Amino acid sequence: MEEKERFKHLNTYLKNKFGERTLKICIDGHFTCPNRDGKVGTGGCIFCSEKGSGDHIHSSNTISEQVHAYFQSYKSKRANKFIAYFQNFSNTYDSLENLKKKYDAALINDRIVALAIATRPDCINEEVCKLINSYSDKYAIWVELGLQSSNDNTALLMNRGFLSSQFTNAVNLLNQYHIDVVTHIMVGLPNETFEDLKNTVAFINKHSIQGLKIHCTYVVKNTVLADMFYNGQYHPISLEYYLDSVSYVLTHISPDIVIHRVSGDAPKDLLVAPLWNTHKKWIVNGLDKLLKEKNLYQGMYYK
């Protein structure tokens, strides 16, 4: 008999929702970020490289060219349904007219069934929500919001540029427009304790959130965090600490939330530390082993 999943895997959720395997097309929408262009700050978050979160997909091609190239590649043979996923930087940070042009430019193939948009809470407003909601007749839609930590002192240290209260406002607005919310948290941020992680989980549970991404804090070249690492001001966490942290998050988070990721993939050519982060199997297999050995399930301690 096949063992029941110990947490709500994204792949299973997508299979149930769309009836078959569904994959992401990662898109560089050529956006920037208010934390880079001077609106709320410069330089971005201390862990963020020059190319944003999707270093491996940074592209000079137009959005339609990127999608077309994907469907010409071997990757498109692995499934029949796909998600147009705007990944790099803040993908709601533009005029409404430009946003619509960019989203439309991605939705050029009948095999695309969903639109996913990564952004920041301070780049969400009512007009943006109305625009995204307008796609819901034809596509599943969700917005990803980076939170990383609910501790505003940590936010200040990592140069995040928004308060946790702004995250709450953005989630409430997205909820009003029936747009699913996926949030990111990071384990091992500078000066963060296990208590901070517990508080972040409790904070997320106060919101109506449909998805969660859990990442380790990793150091990549040419970032402020890399400088802190080389100066001895930042010490990355161990794999064991990370696995314990993820198991805490999973067992205390709402059982209804879909887990989109339990690890973040740093580009191998840019990664400085921790080196265990390049071994995804260590993370995934290590977590599976820990959950089985301790008989842990998502939401078992959720209140």
C-alpha positions in Angstrom: 0.0 0.0 0.0 1.3 3.4 -1.0 2.1 5.6 2.0 0.1 8.8 2.4 2.0 12.0 1.7 3.2 13.7 4.9 2.6 17.1 3.5 0.6 18.7 0.7 3.0 18.5 -2.3 2.5 21.0 -5.1 2.8 18.3 -7.8 0.0 16.3 -6.3 -2.1 19.4 -5.9 -1.6 20.4 -9.5 -2.3 16.8 -10.7 -5.6 16.9 -8.8 -6.5 20.3 -10.0 -5.7 19.9 -13.7 -6.1 16.2 -14.0 -2.5 15.5 -15.0 1.1 16.6 -14.6 1.5 20.4 -14.9 4.8 22.2 -15.1 6.1 25.7 -14.7 7.5 27.9 -17.5 9.8 30.3 -15.7 9.7 33.7 -17.3 11.9 36.8 -17.0 9.4 39.7 -17.5 12.2 42.3 -17.5 10.9 43.9 -14.3 12.8 45.7 -11.6 12.0 46.2 -7.9 11.2 49.3 -5.8 14.0 48.2 -3.5 16.5 48.6 -6.4 15.3 51.6 -8.4 15.3 54.0 -5.4 11.6 54.1 -4.7 12.0 52.4 -1.3 15.7 51.5 -1.5 18.7 50.6 -3.6 20.7 47.4 -3.9 17.8 45.0 -3.2 17.7 42.6 -0.3 21.1 41.5 1.0 20.7 38.0 -0.3 19.5 39.0 -3.8 21.8 38.9 -6.7 21.9 41.4 -9.6 19.5 39.2 -11.7 16.9 38.6 -9.0 15.6 35.3 -7.7 15.7 33.6 -11.1 19.4 33.8 -12.0 19.2 30.8 -14.2 16.4 32.2 -16.3 17.7 35.8 -16.8 16.9 36.4 -20.5 17.2 39.3 -23.0 14.5 37.6 -25.1 11.0 39.0 -25.2 8.4 37.3 -23.0 6.7 35.7 -26.0 10.1 34.5 -27.4 10.9 32.8 -24.0 7.5 31.0 -24.0 7.9 30.0 -27.7 11.4 28.7 -27.0 10.1 26.6 -24.1 7.5 25.0 -26.3 10.2 24.3 -28.9 12.4 22.6 -26.3 12.4 19.0 -24.9 11.0 20.4 -21.6 7.6 20.9 -23.2 7.4 17.2 -24.0 7.3 16.3 -20.3 3.7 17.4 -19.8 0.6 18.7 -21.5 -0.3 21.5 -19.2 1.8 24.4 -18.1 1.9 27.5 -15.8 3.2 30.8 -17.0 5.4 31.8 -14.0 6.7 35.4 -13.8 9.7 34.9 -11.5 12.4 37.6 -11.6 12.1 40.7 -9.4 8.7 42.3 -8.7 6.3 41.3 -11.4 3.5 43.7 -10.6 5.8 46.7 -10.5 4.8 48.6 -13.7 1.9 50.6 -15.2 -1.3 48.6 -15.5 -1.0 48.9 -19.3 2.5 47.4 -19.3 1.5 44.7 -16.9 -1.4 43.6 -19.1 0.9 43.6 -22.2 3.5 41.4 -20.4 1.0 38.9 -19.0 -0.8 38.6 -22.4 2.6 38.1 -24.1 3.1 34.9 -22.0 -0.4 33.5 -22.5 0.2 32.5 -26.1 -0.3 28.7 -26.0 -3.5 26.7 -25.3 -1.5 24.3 -23.1 -1.0 27.1 -20.5 -3.6 26.7 -17.8 -2.4 29.0 -15.0 -0.7 32.4 -14.4 1.6 32.7 -11.4 3.1 36.1 -10.5 6.0 36.6 -8.0 6.1 40.1 -6.4 6.3 42.1 -3.2 3.5 43.2 -0.8 4.1 46.9 -1.5 3.5 46.3 -5.2 0.0 45.1 -4.7 -3.0 47.5 -4.9 -6.6 47.3 -5.9 -6.0 48.0 -9.6 -3.4 45.3 -9.9 -5.7 42.8 -8.1 -8.5 43.7 -10.6 -6.2 43.1 -13.5 -4.9 39.7 -12.2 -8.5 38.7 -11.3 -9.5 39.4 -14.9 -7.5 36.4 -16.0 -9.4 34.0 -13.6 -12.1 33.1 -16.1 -9.7 31.3 -18.3 -6.7 30.5 -16.0 -5.9 29.5 -12.5 -4.1 32.4 -10.9 -1.9 33.0 -7.9 0.5 35.6 -6.6 3.7 34.9 -4.7 4.7 37.3 -2.0 8.2 37.2 -0.4 7.8 37.5 3.4 11.0 35.7 4.5 10.4 36.6 8.2 7.6 38.3 10.2 10.3 40.0 12.3 10.6 43.6 11.2 14.0 43.9 12.7 15.2 41.1 10.5 13.5 42.9 7.6 15.5 46.0 8.3 18.7 44.1 8.5 18.0 42.3 5.1 17.0 45.6 3.5 13.5 44.2 2.6 11.9 47.6 2.4 8.4 46.8 3.7 6.8 46.0 7.0 5.0 42.8 7.9 1.8 44.9 8.3 2.1 45.7 4.5 2.2 41.9 3.9 -1.1 41.6 5.8 -2.7 44.4 3.8 -1.6 42.8 0.5 -2.9 39.3 1.5 -6.2 40.8 2.5 -6.6 42.6 -0.8 -5.7 39.5 -2.8 -8.2 37.5 -0.7 -10.9 40.0 -1.6 -10.2 39.4 -5.3 -10.1 35.6 -4.9 -6.5 35.4 -5.9 -4.5 32.6 -4.3 -1.5 33.6 -2.3 1.8 31.8 -2.0 4.3 33.1 0.4 8.1 32.5 0.9 9.9 32.1 4.2 13.6 31.8 4.7 15.3 29.8 7.4 18.7 31.0 8.7 18.5 34.7 8.0 21.1 36.8 9.9 20.5 37.1 13.6 17.3 34.9 13.3 16.6 32.4 16.1 14.3 29.4 16.2 11.9 31.6 18.1 11.7 34.0 15.2 10.9 31.0 12.9 8.1 30.0 15.3 6.7 33.5 15.3 6.8 33.6 11.4 4.8 30.4 11.2 2.2 31.7 13.7 2.1 35.0 11.7 1.4 33.1 8.5 -1.3 31.0 10.1 -3.2 34.2 10.9 -3.7 34.9 7.2 -5.7 33.2 4.4 -2.7 31.8 2.4 -3.0 28.9 0.0 0.7 28.1 -0.7 4.1 28.1 1.0 7.7 28.0 -0.2 10.4 27.2 2.4 14.0 28.2 1.5 17.3 28.0 3.2 19.2 31.3 3.3 22.1 30.8 0.9 24.9 33.1 0.0 25.6 34.0 -3.6 28.4 36.0 -5.1 28.3 39.7 -5.4 25.7 40.3 -2.7 25.8 42.1 0.7 25.3 38.8 2.4 28.4 37.5 0.7 30.4 40.4 2.1 28.9 39.6 5.5 29.9 36.0 5.1 33.5 36.8 4.1 33.8 39.3 7.0 32.6 36.6 9.5 29.4 38.5 10.2 27.2 35.8 8.9 27.4 32.0 9.5 25.1 29.8 7.4 23.0 27.1 9.1 23.7 23.4 9.0 21.7 20.9 7.0 20.5 19.3 10.3 19.3 22.7 11.6 17.5 23.3 8.3 15.7 19.9 8.3 14.6 20.4 11.9 13.3 23.9 11.0 11.4 22.7 8.0 9.8 19.8 10.0 8.7 22.4 12.6 7.2 24.6 9.9 5.3 21.7 8.3 3.9 20.3 11.5 2.7 23.7 12.7 1.5 25.3 9.5 -2.2 24.9 8.4 -2.8 21.5 6.9 -4.7 23.2 4.0 -1.7 25.1 2.7 0.0 23.6 -0.4 3.8 23.2 0.0 5.4 24.5 -3.2 9.0 24.0 -2.1 11.1 22.7 0.8 14.4 23.9 -0.7 15.7 26.8 -2.8 18.0 26.1 -5.7 21.0 28.4 -5.8 22.8 28.7 -9.1 25.9 26.4 -8.6 28.2 28.8 -10.3 27.2 31.6 -7.9 26.8 29.7 -4.6 29.2 30.6 -1.9 27.6 28.8 1.1 26.3 26.6 2.5 27.6 24.0 0.1 25.1 21.4 1.2 22.4 23.5 -0.6 23.7 22.1 -4.0 22.6 18.6 -3.0 18.8 18.8 -3.3 18.5 15.0 -2.7 20.2 15.4 0.7 17.5 17.9 1.6 14.5 16.1 0.2 15.5 12.7 1.3 16.7 13.9 4.6 13.3 15.6 5.3 11.4 12.5 4.2 13.5 10.3 6.5 13.0 12.7 9.5 9.2 12.9 8.9 9.0 9.1 8.7 11.2 8.4 11.7 9.3 10.8 13.9 5.9 10.1 12.3 5.3 13.8 11.5 2.6 15.2 9.3 1.7 18.6 8.1 -0.5 20.5 10.5 -0.4 17.9 13.3 0.4 20.7 15.8 -1.6 23.4 14.0 -3.8 25.6 16.2 
